[in-house]
Amino acid sequence: MSKVVMVARLWLAVAMAVFSSAFVNGHVTLGWLSTRSEFLTQEEFWFDQTLDHFSHYNHHKFQQRYFEFLDYFRIPDGPIFFRICGEGPCNGIANDYLSILAKKFGAAIVSLEHRYYGKSSPFKSLTTNNLRYLSSKQALFDLAVFRQYYQDSLNLKLDRKSENPWFVFGVSYSGALSAWFQLKFPHLTCGSLASSAVVLAVFNFTDFDQQIGESAGPACKAALQEINQLVEQRFAINKEEVQALFGAEEMEVDGDFFYFLADAAAMAFQYGNPDKLCCPLVEAKNAGKDLVDAYAKYVKNYFLGSFGSNVRTYIQKHLKNTTLGEDSADRLWWFQVCTEVAYFQVAPANDSIRSSKVDIRYHLDLCKNVFGEGLYPDVDTTNIYYGGTKIAGSKIVFTNGSQDPWRHASKQIPSPDMPSYLVTCRNCGHGTDLRGCPQSPPNIEGDDHSCTSPATVYKVRQQLVKKMDLWLSECQASINRKYV
């Protein structure tokens, strides 16, 4: 395809974006304009990525998948919003609040799939030895190399030598990557949003459950604790019957089952659906009904049903499967957990809502059973390398939801040039600033109307926009001086 055609396509995308915006702002709705989608785009592109960025003699490459969305791009000097994909398949660019930001700033959006996940695996077999190139450090260099590749490609299409201002976005683990990328490659970005960014590697993560207890409130927390006691009692008498009640007959390791039960409750608060869990449990307790049955109904109908979790995710036999497949992300993420970051969600010594069987030994045994001898999460080295919550970066916005248990692995105290905002409401969870508060299925375009306090979400978003406006302007001024 010629340069002329490529430039024409870029201009056409911008023209269509302006046309669409004009009609929507004028309250005129056309069928194809009003149709909403979970993704802005799912068109795949491919890039030859270096397998080992730290080797002087290993020159192997692998195909890495990426996506681009140019509808709002202000040619030629609009910003590039770099959305980092995390620990799972990246099947497109999500249609959330980032799309609104892209329209506001005239930005293109590009998104790179994380190495090994989805269709970006260097190997067809995921043996422990083949996973040796799976790390956050390698992933950060992937981002840096791709960033340069994409900028060079764009310059070639537009027949110019200047650069665009880049801004990086990520949520959760990819939020940590966003912060770490700004830390390690500040010359390649103008700033970053680290949403619910788990920048602190934690070996003994008891704060996770303590936050769940606070988010649940006294009545729901008491119900969860009673459920845990009742399940343990019945489990000791008839293990098979209890597991069958929760649809978890396949589980062979006791710890896997209790981890599964704990995670089922955690997800309600993590992703802004506290009522799905707490309302039926508190009602059952007040009515004197069987709490275990009520919880089992929640697990099967919501956690395994509408939420979409899978029992196999918690089964070590499944995690040992080295064949590359659609659900390989479970094994891949556990490898990163067992080597770099831990985040071991264990029962606190007192006032726990999680079974005491889910302890440090359970997690270490899982790592050994799934990946073999010799793996250990060196969290001290990870935190020394990146700084943990003492990260010494600049131009990073940290955001967290007040009910999200993961916020205790994030930077919650602001520092100069690194503001940190807490989005506070009863159902503000993981990535609320970008995703909104999905009391039902997730709303696209980052809709905040389902949050119990939309004003707090709006306030944090406005603070983000101010920082982005400032940092992108500073960046553009620097680019203009360089290429004048």
C-alpha positions as CSV (number, residue, x, y, z in Angstrom):
1,M,0.0,0.0,0.0
2,S,1.4,3.4,-1.0
3,K,2.1,6.3,1.3
4,V,-0.6,8.3,-0.4
5,V,-3.2,5.7,0.3
6,M,-2.1,5.3,3.9
7,V,-2.2,9.0,4.6
8,A,-5.6,9.2,2.9
9,R,-6.9,6.4,5.2
10,L,-5.7,8.3,8.2
11,W,-7.4,11.5,7.1
12,L,-10.6,9.6,6.3
13,A,-10.6,8.2,9.9
14,V,-10.3,11.7,11.3
15,A,-13.1,13.0,9.0
16,M,-15.4,10.2,10.0
17,A,-14.7,10.9,13.7
18,V,-15.6,14.6,13.2
19,F,-18.7,13.7,11.3
20,S,-19.8,11.2,14.0
21,S,-19.1,13.6,16.8
22,A,-21.1,16.4,15.2
23,F,-24.2,14.3,14.9
24,V,-24.0,12.9,18.4
25,N,-23.4,16.3,19.9
26,G,-26.4,17.6,18.0
27,H,-28.6,14.8,19.5
28,V,-29.2,13.3,16.1
29,T,-29.0,9.5,16.3
30,L,-28.3,7.3,13.2
31,G,-28.3,3.6,13.5
32,W,-24.7,3.0,12.7
33,L,-23.6,5.9,14.8
34,S,-25.5,5.0,17.9
35,T,-24.5,1.3,17.9
36,R,-22.1,0.6,20.8
37,S,-19.5,-2.1,21.0
38,E,-17.4,-3.6,23.7
39,F,-14.3,-2.8,21.5
40,L,-13.3,0.2,19.5
41,T,-11.5,-2.2,17.2
42,Q,-10.5,-5.9,17.0
43,E,-8.5,-5.7,13.7
44,E,-5.2,-7.4,14.3
45,F,-1.7,-6.3,13.3
46,W,1.6,-8.0,13.9
47,F,5.1,-7.0,14.9
48,D,8.4,-9.0,15.0
49,Q,9.5,-8.7,18.7
50,T,12.8,-9.7,20.2
51,L,12.6,-12.8,22.4
52,D,15.4,-11.9,24.9
53,H,16.2,-8.2,25.3
54,F,19.0,-9.0,27.7
55,S,21.0,-11.4,25.6
56,H,23.9,-10.3,23.2
57,Y,23.7,-13.6,21.2
58,N,20.1,-14.7,21.2
59,H,18.5,-13.0,18.2
60,H,15.3,-15.0,18.0
61,K,12.1,-13.1,17.2
62,F,8.4,-13.9,17.8
63,Q,5.2,-12.5,16.4
64,Q,3.5,-10.0,18.8
65,R,-0.1,-8.9,18.2
66,Y,-1.2,-5.3,18.5
67,F,-4.2,-3.1,17.7
68,E,-4.6,0.5,16.6
69,F,-7.6,2.9,16.6
70,L,-7.2,6.1,14.5
71,D,-10.8,7.5,14.3
72,Y,-10.0,10.4,16.6
73,F,-6.4,10.9,15.6
74,R,-5.5,14.6,14.9
75,I,-3.0,14.3,12.0
76,P,-0.1,14.7,12.1
77,D,0.8,15.8,15.6
78,G,-2.0,14.3,17.8
79,P,-0.9,12.3,20.8
80,I,-0.6,8.5,20.8
81,F,-2.3,6.8,23.7
82,F,-0.5,3.6,24.5
83,R,-2.8,1.1,26.2
84,I,-0.9,-1.7,27.8
85,C,-2.5,-5.2,27.8
86,G,-1.9,-7.3,30.8
87,E,-2.2,-10.9,32.0
88,G,-4.6,-12.3,29.5
89,P,-5.5,-12.4,25.8
90,C,-5.8,-8.9,24.3
91,N,-8.6,-9.2,21.8
92,G,-8.9,-5.5,20.9
93,I,-9.0,-2.0,22.2
94,A,-11.7,-1.7,24.9
95,N,-14.4,0.9,24.5
96,D,-14.2,2.6,27.9
97,Y,-13.3,6.0,29.2
98,L,-10.1,6.0,27.2
99,S,-12.2,6.4,24.1
100,I,-13.6,9.6,25.5
101,L,-10.1,10.8,26.4
102,A,-8.9,10.0,22.9
103,K,-11.7,12.0,21.3
104,K,-11.0,14.9,23.6
105,F,-7.3,15.0,22.9
106,G,-7.4,14.0,19.2
107,A,-5.4,10.9,20.0
108,A,-4.7,7.6,18.3
109,I,-4.9,4.5,20.5
110,V,-2.5,1.6,20.1
111,S,-2.4,-1.5,22.3
112,L,0.2,-4.3,22.4
113,E,-0.6,-7.8,23.7
114,H,1.7,-9.0,26.5
115,R,4.3,-11.5,25.5
116,Y,3.2,-15.2,25.9
117,Y,-0.5,-14.3,26.4
118,G,-3.2,-14.6,23.8
119,K,-1.8,-15.0,20.3
120,S,1.6,-13.6,21.2
121,S,3.4,-16.7,22.5
122,P,7.0,-17.4,21.5
123,F,6.4,-21.1,22.1
124,K,3.7,-23.7,21.4
125,S,4.7,-25.5,24.6
126,L,4.5,-23.7,27.9
127,T,7.0,-25.8,29.8
128,T,8.7,-24.2,32.8
129,N,11.9,-23.9,30.8
130,N,10.1,-22.2,27.9
131,L,8.6,-19.6,30.3
132,R,12.0,-18.2,31.2
133,Y,11.5,-15.2,29.0
134,L,8.2,-14.3,30.7
135,S,8.8,-11.4,33.1
136,S,7.8,-7.8,33.6
137,K,11.3,-6.7,32.7
138,Q,11.1,-8.3,29.3
139,A,7.6,-7.0,28.8
140,L,8.7,-3.4,29.5
141,F,11.4,-3.7,26.8
142,D,8.7,-5.1,24.5
143,L,6.8,-1.9,25.0
144,A,9.8,0.3,24.4
145,V,10.8,-1.5,21.2
146,F,7.3,-1.5,19.9
147,R,6.8,2.2,20.7
148,Q,9.9,3.1,18.6
149,Y,8.7,0.8,15.8
150,Y,5.2,2.3,15.7
151,Q,6.5,5.9,15.8
152,D,8.9,5.1,12.9
153,S,6.1,3.5,10.9
154,L,3.8,6.4,11.5
155,N,6.5,8.9,10.4
156,L,7.0,6.8,7.3
157,K,3.3,6.9,6.4
158,L,3.2,10.7,7.0
159,D,6.5,11.4,5.4
160,R,8.0,13.3,8.3
161,K,10.7,13.1,10.9
162,S,9.0,14.5,14.0
163,E,7.5,12.6,16.9
164,N,4.1,12.4,18.5
165,P,3.6,12.9,22.3
166,W,2.9,9.5,23.9
167,F,0.8,8.8,27.0
168,V,0.7,5.4,28.6
169,F,-2.3,3.7,30.2
170,G,-2.8,0.5,32.2
171,V,-5.1,-1.2,34.8
172,S,-4.0,-3.6,37.5
173,Y,-0.8,-5.5,36.5
174,S,-0.8,-3.5,33.2
175,G,-1.2,-0.4,35.5
176,A,2.0,-1.4,37.2
177,L,3.6,-1.8,33.8
178,S,2.4,1.7,32.9
179,A,4.0,3.2,36.0
180,W,7.2,1.1,35.5
181,F,7.4,2.1,31.9
182,Q,7.3,5.8,32.8
183,L,9.9,5.1,35.5
184,K,12.3,3.2,33.2
185,F,11.7,4.9,29.9
186,P,10.7,8.5,30.7
187,H,12.2,9.7,27.4
188,L,9.6,7.7,25.5
189,T,6.5,9.0,27.2
190,C,4.9,12.3,28.4
191,G,3.2,10.6,31.3
192,S,1.2,7.6,32.4
193,L,-2.1,6.6,34.1
194,A,-1.5,3.7,36.6
195,S,-5.0,2.7,37.4
196,S,-5.3,0.2,40.3
197,A,-1.6,-0.4,39.7
198,V,-0.1,-3.2,41.8
199,V,3.4,-1.7,42.0
200,L,4.2,-3.4,45.3
201,A,5.2,-7.0,45.2
202,V,3.8,-8.6,48.4
203,F,4.7,-12.0,49.8
204,N,2.2,-12.1,52.7
205,F,-0.8,-10.1,51.4
206,T,-3.1,-10.2,54.4
207,D,-4.2,-6.6,53.7
208,F,-6.2,-8.1,50.8
209,D,-8.7,-9.9,53.0
210,Q,-8.8,-7.1,55.6
211,Q,-10.0,-4.8,52.9
212,I,-12.7,-7.2,51.8
213,G,-13.9,-7.3,55.4
214,E,-14.1,-3.4,55.4
215,S,-15.7,-3.3,52.0
216,A,-18.3,-5.9,53.0
217,G,-19.4,-4.0,56.2
218,P,-20.2,-5.7,59.5
219,A,-23.3,-7.7,58.5
220,C,-22.0,-9.1,55.3
221,K,-18.5,-9.7,56.8
222,A,-20.1,-11.7,59.7
223,A,-22.1,-13.8,57.2
224,L,-19.0,-14.6,55.2
225,Q,-17.1,-15.6,58.3
226,E,-19.9,-17.8,59.4
227,I,-20.0,-19.4,56.0
228,N,-16.3,-20.1,56.1
229,Q,-16.7,-21.9,59.5
230,L,-19.7,-23.9,58.3
231,V,-18.0,-25.0,55.1
232,E,-14.9,-26.1,57.0
233,Q,-17.0,-28.2,59.4
234,R,-19.0,-29.8,56.7
235,F,-15.9,-30.3,54.5
236,A,-14.3,-32.4,57.3
237,I,-17.3,-34.7,57.3
238,N,-18.1,-35.0,53.6
239,K,-15.7,-33.3,51.3
240,E,-17.3,-34.6,48.1
241,E,-20.7,-33.4,49.0
242,V,-19.5,-29.9,49.9
243,Q,-17.5,-29.5,46.7
244,A,-20.5,-30.7,44.6
245,L,-22.7,-28.1,46.2
246,F,-20.4,-25.4,44.7
247,G,-19.8,-27.1,41.3
248,A,-16.2,-27.9,42.2
249,E,-16.2,-31.7,42.1
250,E,-13.0,-31.8,40.0
251,M,-10.8,-30.2,42.7
252,E,-8.3,-32.6,44.3
253,V,-6.3,-30.2,46.5
254,D,-8.2,-29.0,49.6
255,G,-6.4,-25.6,49.4
256,D,-7.6,-25.1,45.8
257,F,-11.2,-25.4,46.9
258,F,-10.9,-22.9,49.8
259,Y,-8.9,-20.5,47.6
260,F,-11.7,-20.7,45.1
261,L,-14.4,-19.9,47.7
262,A,-12.4,-16.9,49.0
263,D,-11.8,-15.6,45.5
264,A,-15.5,-15.8,44.7
265,A,-16.3,-13.4,47.5
266,A,-13.4,-11.1,46.7
267,M,-14.5,-10.6,43.1
268,A,-17.7,-9.0,44.2
269,F,-15.9,-6.1,45.8
270,Q,-13.0,-6.0,43.4
271,Y,-15.3,-5.3,40.4
272,G,-18.0,-3.2,42.0
273,N,-20.8,-5.7,42.6
274,P,-21.1,-5.9,46.4
275,D,-24.9,-6.2,46.3
276,K,-24.7,-9.4,44.2
277,L,-23.0,-11.0,47.2
278,C,-24.0,-9.2,50.3
279,C,-27.8,-8.8,49.8
280,P,-28.7,-12.5,49.5
281,L,-26.3,-13.5,52.3
282,V,-27.5,-10.9,54.8
283,E,-31.1,-11.7,53.9
284,A,-30.5,-15.4,54.4
285,K,-28.8,-14.8,57.7
286,N,-31.6,-12.6,59.0
287,A,-34.2,-15.2,57.9
288,G,-32.4,-18.0,59.5
289,K,-31.8,-19.8,56.2
290,D,-28.8,-22.0,55.4
291,L,-25.9,-19.6,54.7
292,V,-23.9,-22.2,52.9
293,D,-26.7,-22.9,50.4
294,A,-27.1,-19.1,49.9
295,Y,-23.4,-18.7,49.2
296,A,-23.3,-21.7,46.9
297,K,-26.2,-20.2,44.9
298,Y,-24.2,-16.9,44.5
299,V,-21.0,-18.8,43.5
300,K,-22.8,-20.8,40.8
301,N,-25.2,-18.2,39.5
302,Y,-23.0,-15.1,39.6
303,F,-19.3,-16.0,40.0
304,L,-19.4,-19.0,37.7
305,G,-22.4,-17.7,35.8
306,S,-22.8,-14.1,34.8
307,F,-19.3,-13.0,36.0
308,G,-17.8,-15.8,33.9
309,S,-15.2,-17.4,36.2
310,N,-14.1,-21.0,35.6
311,V,-13.5,-23.7,38.3
312,R,-10.4,-24.9,36.3
313,T,-8.6,-21.7,37.0
314,Y,-8.2,-22.9,40.6
315,I,-7.2,-26.5,39.8
316,Q,-3.5,-27.2,40.0
317,K,-3.8,-30.1,37.5
318,H,-5.1,-27.6,35.0
319,L,-2.3,-25.1,35.8
320,K,0.3,-27.9,35.0
321,N,-1.0,-28.2,31.4
322,T,1.8,-27.0,29.2
323,T,-0.2,-27.1,25.9
324,L,-0.8,-23.6,24.5
325,G,-4.6,-22.9,24.5
326,E,-7.3,-20.4,25.1
327,D,-7.0,-20.7,28.8
328,S,-3.2,-20.8,29.1
329,A,-3.3,-17.4,30.9
330,D,-4.0,-19.1,34.2
331,R,-0.6,-21.0,34.0
332,L,1.2,-18.0,32.7
333,W,0.1,-15.6,35.4
334,W,0.8,-18.1,38.1
335,F,4.4,-18.3,36.7
336,Q,4.8,-14.5,37.1
337,V,3.3,-14.7,40.6
338,C,5.7,-17.5,41.6
339,T,8.8,-15.8,40.2
340,E,8.3,-12.0,40.7
341,V,5.4,-10.6,42.6
342,A,3.7,-13.2,44.8
343,Y,0.6,-11.3,45.9
344,F,-0.1,-14.3,48.0
345,Q,-3.6,-13.7,49.4
346,V,-3.4,-15.5,52.7
347,A,-5.7,-15.6,55.8
348,P,-4.9,-12.9,58.4
349,A,-4.0,-14.3,61.8
350,N,-7.2,-12.7,63.3
351,D,-10.7,-11.8,62.1
352,S,-10.2,-13.6,58.7
353,I,-13.0,-14.3,56.2
354,R,-10.7,-16.8,54.4
355,S,-9.9,-20.3,55.4
356,S,-6.7,-20.7,57.4
357,K,-5.8,-23.5,54.9
358,V,-5.0,-20.7,52.4
359,D,-1.6,-19.8,53.9
360,I,1.9,-19.2,52.6
361,R,2.6,-22.9,52.5
362,Y,-0.3,-23.5,50.2
363,H,1.0,-20.9,47.7
364,L,4.6,-22.2,47.8
365,D,3.4,-25.8,47.4
366,L,1.3,-24.7,44.4
367,C,4.4,-23.0,42.8
368,K,6.5,-26.2,43.3
369,N,3.8,-28.6,42.2
370,V,2.9,-26.6,39.0
371,F,6.4,-25.5,37.9
372,G,8.8,-27.7,39.7
373,E,11.7,-27.1,42.1
374,G,13.6,-23.8,42.1
375,L,11.0,-21.2,41.6
376,Y,10.5,-18.6,44.3
377,P,8.9,-15.1,44.2
378,D,11.8,-12.8,44.9
379,V,9.6,-9.9,45.9
380,D,12.5,-8.0,47.6
381,T,14.4,-7.9,44.3
382,T,11.3,-6.8,42.4
383,N,10.6,-4.0,44.9
384,I,14.2,-2.9,44.8
385,Y,14.2,-2.8,41.0
386,Y,11.0,-0.8,40.7
387,G,10.7,0.9,44.1
388,G,7.4,-0.6,45.2
389,T,5.2,2.2,46.7
390,K,8.4,4.3,47.0
391,I,8.7,4.4,43.2
392,A,10.8,7.4,42.3
393,G,9.2,8.3,39.0
394,S,7.5,11.4,37.7
395,K,4.4,12.3,35.7
396,I,2.5,9.2,36.8
397,V,-1.2,9.4,37.9
398,F,-2.2,6.7,40.4
399,T,-5.9,5.9,40.9
400,N,-7.6,3.4,43.1
401,G,-11.1,2.4,44.0
402,S,-12.0,2.6,47.7
403,Q,-13.5,-0.9,47.9
404,D,-10.8,-2.6,45.8
405,P,-8.6,-5.0,47.9
406,W,-5.7,-4.6,45.4
407,R,-5.3,-0.9,46.4
408,H,-3.0,-2.0,49.2
409,A,-0.4,-3.1,46.6
410,S,-0.7,0.3,44.9
411,K,0.7,3.8,45.6
412,Q,-2.0,5.5,47.7
413,I,0.1,8.4,49.1
414,P,0.7,11.2,46.6
415,S,4.1,12.6,46.0
416,P,5.5,15.5,44.0
417,D,4.7,15.0,40.3
418,M,3.0,11.7,41.1
419,P,-0.6,12.4,42.3
420,S,-2.6,9.6,43.8
421,Y,-6.4,9.7,43.8
422,L,-8.9,7.5,45.6
423,V,-12.2,7.1,43.9
424,T,-14.5,6.7,47.0
425,C,-17.9,5.1,46.8
426,R,-19.7,1.9,48.0
427,N,-19.0,0.1,44.7
428,C,-15.8,1.7,43.5
429,G,-13.5,-1.1,42.6
430,H,-10.7,-2.1,40.3
431,G,-10.1,0.4,37.5
432,T,-13.2,2.4,38.3
433,D,-11.7,5.5,36.6
434,L,-11.7,3.8,33.2
435,R,-14.4,1.2,33.6
436,G,-17.0,2.8,35.8
437,C,-18.9,0.8,38.4
438,P,-20.6,-2.3,36.9
439,Q,-23.4,-3.2,39.3
440,S,-24.6,-5.3,36.3
441,P,-22.6,-6.3,33.3
442,P,-19.8,-3.8,32.7
443,N,-20.8,-0.5,31.0
444,I,-18.8,0.5,28.0
445,E,-17.3,4.0,27.5
446,G,-16.5,4.2,31.2
447,D,-20.0,5.1,32.2
448,D,-20.0,6.2,35.8
449,H,-23.8,6.4,36.3
450,S,-23.9,3.0,38.1
451,C,-21.4,4.2,40.7
452,T,-23.0,5.0,44.1
453,S,-21.3,8.4,44.0
454,P,-20.7,9.4,40.3
455,A,-19.4,12.8,41.4
456,T,-16.3,11.3,43.0
457,V,-15.5,9.4,39.7
458,Y,-16.0,12.6,37.8
459,K,-13.8,14.6,40.1
460,V,-10.9,12.1,39.7
461,R,-11.3,12.0,36.0
462,Q,-11.2,15.8,35.8
463,Q,-7.9,15.7,37.8
464,L,-6.5,13.2,35.3
465,V,-7.5,15.3,32.4
466,K,-5.8,18.4,33.9
467,K,-2.5,16.4,34.4
468,M,-2.7,14.9,30.9
469,D,-3.4,18.4,29.4
470,L,-0.3,19.8,31.2
471,W,2.1,17.0,30.5
472,L,1.1,16.6,26.9
473,S,1.5,20.4,26.4
474,E,4.9,20.3,27.9
475,C,5.8,17.3,25.8
476,Q,4.6,19.0,22.6
477,A,6.6,22.1,23.4
478,S,9.7,20.0,23.9
479,I,9.1,18.2,20.6
480,N,8.6,21.5,18.8
481,R,11.9,22.9,20.1
482,K,13.7,19.7,19.1
483,Y,12.4,19.5,15.5
484,V,12.1,23.3,14.8
